[in-house]
Amino acid sequence: MTGSNRTAAGEKNGPEVKSGPSRAGLPSPVPPGFAAAWQEFRPGLRMVHIAVAHSLRDDREGESEALRKLAHAPVFDPFGPRDDCTGEERGRWLADRVARGVQQARDTAPTVVAGGLEGAAVQALVLWCLHVVLGIPLEELGAAQEGDIDPPLRGRDTAQKIEGRMWLSARPTGRAEPGIVTLYHEVQAALRDRHPTREGGRDEVARAHFGYEWRRLTRLGLEAERDLLTLLSTLAPDPLPVSFLTDAWGPLPDPLRDLGSSTHLMALALRRLLDRGLLMVTSRDDTRLVGIPEPLHTLPVATLDLAQRRRWADITLRFLSVALRGDTHDHDSWPEWHDARPHVLHLVALAEEYGERLQEAADLMDRLSVFHRVRGDDPDALTAARRALDLCARAGNPAAVKHATYLTNYAMAVRSVHGPAAALKHIERALAIEANRCDTDHAQTLNLYASMLESTGRSQEADQAFRQALALARGLHEDTGSEEDAEALTMILNDYTVHLMHHAPEQGGSARATAGDVLRMLDEAENVAPPGGYGTEQIMLNRAGALRRLDRLEDARQVLEQLVTLCEEWNEPTMLLFASLVELAKVLSDLGDPRHEEVLRRAHEVDDLLAVS
């Protein structure tokens, strides 16, 4: 067999891939880097053919050895299984995928060159490679395989003819070039099946791969899959939860909307794009994430002109606005906002660049600000809140309600970074915009204003503002019973009980009597809020504080231990977890329980993690 693998005198060891002019219906000229990629790829393909030759001759020992060598071929290193897999098994996986790719290349032949190919998979492997490597016309392939058209091959069996035709004098002609390109990309696509390649800086080859696949999608009429790639390319490079695509298909254009509204069609499209190496799909906990591999990410958008890019930026911003929950103050929304944050920032930057969809961009930045603030990311919260105001002003402040909301959240972010005194003027501006309003937003603004007054030492004014906010929220909830009004009432009850516990003595009340009033208000909040809904954790923290003031230490301990368990289910450090651990340590210390030192140490660990994050 070795004699058939030598290079003849005066011939190159490998094909000479030329870049000729583009022809109608054929791939674009091959970039120079493709020649090097093919030279790298060809020895691996050769090893596959050696294994096929041994299989055709029923040489099991030779086939096993060839498969083991194939398993360690450097060119196939990014592909296929490795763990818990013998060399022979991995080699067979690679050989099967190469045969599948060649079969696909054979099926693609009519769109690349005139004519067609027929036969089983192994036969296709022989015929196709004879065509693409030697440039033998399709109509002559039968004679080339069956006849002794080359004297050095006279009398040799089929397996030797495979090797001889592939490697003795491989000098592709110009007409073989599109076939070589097709073979390369189709085999690569087959090898990527569930094991995507790591292109590792081979940008030129990545662009050639994308160009081939993009034209292929066009040729096959898979417009929805092209649009899906365009959508993902318009977003940031970070992966996106697949659930966004299936839950927020409303703003998407046809036929992408049809894809998003059908779980079956979406799964089929994702699988096809994954198998072709155009997508990466990963899993984290119960979330599946999808994205375009880094070297390919910008290429779909690069095919668009400026007007098309603006249109897709508009579509994608509306899509993300629908996909994301608005209640970023609720920790249940945090996982999706964590995944969406880079995409929000990227699309908002596009909106600023194009001067379009500025109000939607402002809404996203306002929600992002709240997300950062409740998680303790104060500088990021301030930056996002300021950006929301700037976008709102650039959009012409079209809605007074939204403008007041942005000002309120900006004031909250300023308070976290610069203190309550610096924030008061911004919350007062929001109240001025909301003058004469009687709705939930105004009740919440009054509540936040009261909290800031309290923080600046103006406790009497704060108590008055809290009472106004509470009376308004109670009336609204009694009238509507809506979830939004329930959340607002729960928040105000929580904040007012904290105020009362801190300032009851200076306002003429006893600590124990106030604690009893606080417990009754917290019972009201608990009855208003749905089980496990927004504000539940804060109710528990406040209840523990009131129980401690009433010397009901065992009851306080039980509440705090339940609260710590709830907070730790979020799998990330939060200020609420830190506060719960600190309070639990105090209660355990009061009880003489030696565990208080361990709990306090855990609180310090959470505090350190918060500082790092």
N, C-alpha and C positions, 0 to 999 in steps of 0.2 A: 504493500500500500504506500510505502514511503516514496517510491519512485514517481508515483502519480502526483505527489504533492510538491515536487521541485519546480522552480521557476526556470523556464527555458532561456537559453542564451539570448541576450539582447532584449529581454522583455522585463517589464516592471513587475515586482511582486505586489500586485494589487491593482485595482482598477484606476484608470485615469479619468476622474470625473471632471468634465468640462462644463463651463457655464456659458451656454449659448443664449441667443436672444429668446425672449418669451414668445411662446406660440399659443394660438387660440386653443383653449380647452386643455392646455397642459400646465403643469406647475410653473411658477415663476422661476427665473434663473437661480440656480443653486448658489448660495453665498460661499465664498472661499473657505470658510470654516467647516463647511459640510464635507469637503474632501478629507480633511483630517479626521472628522468624526467617523466617516465611512471606513477609513483605514483602520481605525481603532475597533470598529464594530465587526469588520469582516473576519478577523481571526476567530471571534466567537461563533460567527455563523458557520465558519469552516468546521469548528469542533462539533457543531450540531450535525453537520452533514456526515462527518466521520461516524458519529453514533448511529445515524440513520442507515449508513452503509452497512455497518455491522448487523443492525436489526434486519435489513433486507436479506442478508446472507445467513440469518439465523445463528449468528456467532454470539452466543450469550455472554461468554467470557470477555470477548473483545468489546461488546456493547457496554457491559458493566464498567470496565476500565475507562472507556470513553466518557461515560456519564459522570464518573467520579472526577475526571479531569475537567469536564464541562462545569461541574459545580464550583470549581475554584477559578474559573476564567475571570480575570480582572474586569473585563468589559461588562460582565453581567453582575458585578458586585452590588449595584444598587437595587437589584430586582430579586424577588422571590423569597421563599421562607428560609430561615436559617436554624432557629431554635428547634430542638427536638426533631431534627430532620437529618437523615444520613446523607452522605455525599451523593450516592446513587439516586436517592429520592429527589434531592434538589436538582440534580442534573436532568432527571426525567421531567420534572416540573418545567425547567427551562426549555428543554427540547420540545415538549408539548406546546408551550406558548409560542415558540418560534414557528412551529408547524402551523399553528392557528393563525399567526400573523401572515405567513406566506399564503395561506388559504384566503385570507381577507384581501391580500394584495392581488391575488389572482382574480378574485371577484370584482376588484376595483379596476382591473385592466381595461375594460371597454371604455372607461371614462378617461383613461390616460393615453392609450394607444389604440389605433384601429385594430379590430379583430377581437378575439377572445381566447380563453383557455378552458380546457375541460379536463376532468379526471378527478381521482380521489385526492385526499390531502397530501399523501406522500408523493404521488405522481405530480401534483401541482407544485410541490417543492422542487422537484427536478425540472419540470418544464419552465416554471417561472424564472428560476435562476439561470437556466440556459439562455433565456431571452434577455434578462436584464444585464447579465455579466458579459455575455459574448455578443449581444446585439443581434442574435439570430432572429429573422422575421418569424412572426407567429405561424404563418402558413408552412414554414419549413421545420417547425419543431418536431413533428412526428418523425420525419426522416433523420433529423439530427440525433434523436434519441435511439431510434431503432436501427438505422443504417450505420455502416462503417465509413462515415464520411471523412474521418480523420485517421490516417494509417496507424499512428501510434496507439490508437485505442482498439485496433482490430483484434478480435478474439477475447476481449476482456468482458467481464460480466457487468451487469447493470450498476452494481455498487461502484466499481472502478470508473465506469463512464461518468457517474455523478461527480466523483472527485476530479477526474480529468477535465471535464467540461467546465467545472467551477474554477479550478485553480491552476491548470497548466498554462494557459495563455489568456488570462483575464484582462482584456483590453476593450472596455465598453466604447461603443461608438456614440455619436451624438444622439441617435434615435433611441439608444438604451438609457439615456440619462433620466427621462421621466419615470421609467420603470425602476431604476435604482432608488430614486427618491421615494417612490411609493413603497417599495419593499422595505426600505429603512424605517419609514414612519409607521407602517402597518405592523411590522415586527415589534418596534418600540412600544406601540400602543398595546399590543397583546401582552408584552412583558409587564406593562404597568398595571395590569389587571389586579386591583386591590393592593398593589405594591408600587405606589408612584415613585418615579425616579427623583433623585436629588441632583438637579442640574449643576449645582456647585460652581457658579460663575461662568458657565458656558453660555453666555448670553446670546451669542451669535447663533448657536445651534438651537437654543430655546426659541429665538425668533423664527428660525426656519421651521421648527416643529409647529409653532402656533400658526404660521402662515399656511402651512399645508392643511392643518386641521380646520382653520377658519374657512378656507375654500371648500373643503370637504363638506362642512355643514351647509354651506350655500348650495352646493351641488345636489345634496340630498334633500334640500328643502326644509331643513330643521331650523326654521326661523326662531321658534320659541327658545331653543337651546342657545342660539346666538344672542338673543335678547337677555337671557339669564346671565350669560358671561358678561354682557355689556353692563348690566345692573351691578354685578359684583365688582366689575372693574371700576365703576363710578364711585364705589365705596372705598374706604381705606383698605389697605392690604390685610388687616386682621380678619380672622375668620368670623363668620356671622352665624347665629343660631338658625338652623333650618326652619324652626318654628316660625320665624319672622316671615319666611316666604309663603308659608301655608296659612298664616293667620291674617296677613295684611295685603292680600292680592287685589283689593278693591281699586287702589290708585294705579295699578299696573296696566299697561296697554295690551291689547290683543296682539299676538297669541299668548304672551306671557301670563296674562290674567287667567286664561284657560288652564295653563300649567299650574299656576298657584292654587287654583280652586279645586284641583284634582290630586289627591294624595297619590293615586296610582301613577298618573302621568308625571308628577314631580319626582317620585322615586325612580321611575324609568329613566328620566332625563338625567338625574344626578348620577345614576349608575353608568349610563353611557359616557357622560363627560368624565367621570372618575376613571373609567377603564381606558379612555383615550389620553389620560394624563393631563387633562385640562382643569381638573378640580382636585382639591385635597379635602377629604372628609375625616374629621376627628370626633372623638367623644370625650365629654367631661361630665362625670356623674350621670345624670339622666339627660344631658343636653348634647345633641348632635350639632356640630359646627361645620360649615362649608366655606371654602375660599379658593381663590385661584392661586396656584403656586407662585411664589415671589417673582421668579424670572419672567413669568407670563402676565403678571397682574395688570400692568398698564397697557398691554397690547390691544385688547378689544376697544378701549376708548380711543386709542391712537388711530384706529381706522375711521373715526368720525371727523366730520368738519366741525367748525366752531358752533354753528347753529344746532347741530345734532348733539354736541356735548352739552350745550346749555339746556336743551330739551331733556336729556337724560339726567342732568343734575336736578332739574325741576321734578321729574318723575320720582327719582330716588329719595329726594327730601320729603316729598309727600308720603311715599311708601314708609319711610322710617318714622315719620310723625304718627302714622296709623299703627305701626307695629309696636311702638313703645307705650307703656302705661304712663299716665300723667301723674299718678300719686307717688312721686319719688320719696316722699316723707315716710312711706310705708316700706319696711324692710323686705316685704315679699317681692317688691319690684326691683330690688337691688341687683340680683344676678343678671337680669336682662340688660339693665343699664350699665353694669360693669362691662358686658360684652359689647354694648352699643357705643360706649363713650368715644372710642377712636373714630367711629363712623359719624357720630354727631359732629365732632370737631371738624372732620374733613368736609362734610357737606355744608356746614355753616360757613366754612372758609370759601367754598365755591359760591354760596349765595352772596357773600360779601364781594367776591370778585366779579360776579355777573350782575349784581344789583337786583336780584330777583328772589321772590319768596322770602323777603326779609322778616315779615311778621311771623311766619312759621319757624324761621331760624331763631328769632327772639324767644319764641315759646320753648323751643328745645333747649336753649341756653339757660332759660329761667328754671326749667325742670332739672337740668344738670346741676345748676347751682344748689338747689335744695338737696339733691342727691349727695353732693360733696359735703354740704353743711351738716346734715344729720349723721353722716359717717365720720365727722371730725376733720375733714380735709379743708380747713378754713381758708388757706390762701387760694386754693382752686375754686372754692365756692365764691370768693370775692371776685376773682377774675371772670368767672362765668356770669355772675350777676351784673357786673359792670358791662360786659359785652351784650347781655340781653337788653339793657337800657339803651346802649348805643345803637343796636339794631332797631329797636322800637322807635327811637328818634329819627333814624334814617328812613324808616318806613312812614314817618309822618304822624306818629302817635295816633293811629286810627281808632283805637278803642281805649276809652278812659279806664274801664275796668281792668284791662290787661296792664296798662301803664301803672296803675296803683299797685297791682300785684307785683310787678317787677320792682317797683320802689320799695315795697315792703320786704321782699326777699333780699334786695340789696342792703337795706338797713340791717337785716339780721346777719348778713355776712360781714358788714362793717363792724357790728357789735362784737362778733367773734374775733376779729383781727385787731380792731383799734379801740374797742371798749364801747359801753352803752352811750356815753356822753356824745361821742362822735356820730352815733347812729340816730339820735333823737330827731335831728333836723330832717332826715330822709323819711322817717316814719310819719312825721308831722306833715310832710308834703303829700304822702299817700292819703292821710286822713283828710287833707284839704280837697283832694280830688274826689274823695268819697263822700263829701259833705251831703247831708240830707238823704243818704241812702239807708235802706233798712233791709239788709240782706246778710247772708252768711259771710261773704268776703269782708264786709264792714265789721261784723262781730269779731272776726279773726284779727283784723288790723287793730281794733281796740284792745284786744287781748295782748297782742305783741307790744303795743304801746305801753300798756300797764306793766308788763314785765321789764321793759326798759326803764320806766320811771322808778320801779322798785330797785333796780340795779344801780341807779344813780342816787339812791337814798331818799327819794321822794315817795315814801311809803303811803302817806295819806292820799296823795293824788293817784297813786297806783291802785289803792283799794277802791277808789271811786270809779276808775276806768274799768277795773275788773268787774265791778257790780254792773256797770252799763253793758259790758260785753256779755255777761252771764244772762242778764234779763233779756237781751235781744236774742241770744242763742236759744234760750228756753222757749221763747215765744215762737220763733221760727220752726223749731223742731215740733212743737205742739201743733202748729198749723199744717206742716207738710209730712212729718215723719220720715223724710228722705234720708238716705244713707249719708249724703253730703252734710246735711244739717246735724245728723247724729255724730259724725266725726268732729264737727266744729264744737258742739256742746261738750263732747268728751274731752277735747283738748283744753277748753276753757276751764272746765271743772278741775282737771289735773293741775293746770297752772295756778288757779286760784287757791287750791288746797295747799300747794307749796308756799304760796305767799302767806296764807294764814298761819301755817306752822312756824314760819320764820318771824312773823311780826305781831302775833296775837298779844303778847304781854305789853308791847308799847302802845297798843290800841285799846288797852283796858280789859283784855280778856285773860282768863287763866289758861295755862298750857293744856291742862287735862280737859277742860270744857271745850277748848278749841279742837283738840284731838277727836273728841266725840263728834263735833260738827263735821270735821274733815271725813270721818268714816262714813257718815250719812251721805255726804256729797259724793264720796267714792262709790258708795252703793248705787247712787243715782247714775253715775258714769258707767258703772258695770252693767246696769240694766239697759242703758241706751246703746252702748257699744255691742256689736255682735260678738259671740264667743270667739276669742282668738283674733278679733279684728284690731284695727288701728287704735293705739292708746292703751291696749291691755297691759303691756309690760310696765308702762308708766303708772298705771293705776296700782299695780302690785307693789312697785317701789314706794309710792306714796302711802299705801296702806301699811306697809311694814314700818315706815317712819311714824305714823300715827299710833300703831300698836306699841311701838317702843316707848313713846311718850306716856302711854297708859300703863307701862310696866308689864305688858303682856308679851314677854320676851319669847316664850315658846311659840306663840302664834306668829310673831314676827319672823322667827327663825324658819318656820315651815314655809311662809310666803316667800322669803328670800331664796331659800334653796330651790323652790319651784321656779322662781324667776331666773336664777343662774342657769338652771337646766335649759329653760327656754332660750336664753340668749346664746348659749353655747351651741345650739342647733344651727346657728347661722354660719358656723365654721369660719368666723373671722372676728378679730377684736373690735369692740364697739365701746363707746362711752357708757352706754347703758350697762353693759357687762361689767365694766370697771366699777361703776357706781354701786352695782348690786353686790359685788364682791367686797367692796369697802364696807358697806352697811352690814353685810353678813358677818364680816370679821368683828365689827363693833358689837353686834348682838351676841356672838359666841363668846367674846371677851367678857361681856356683862354676865353671861351665864356661867363663867368659869370653865368653859369648854376649851381644852387645849388645842382643838383644831383651828382656833382663830389665827394662830401664827401661819399655818399652812395656807389658809384662805387669803391672808394678807399678802403672803409671798406670791400667790397666784395673781392677786390684784396688781402687784408691782410688775409682774411679767406682762400682763395685758397693757399696762400703762407704757411699758417700754416698746411693745409692738405698735401701739398707737403713735408713739413719738417717731418711730422709724417710718411708718406708713405715711 
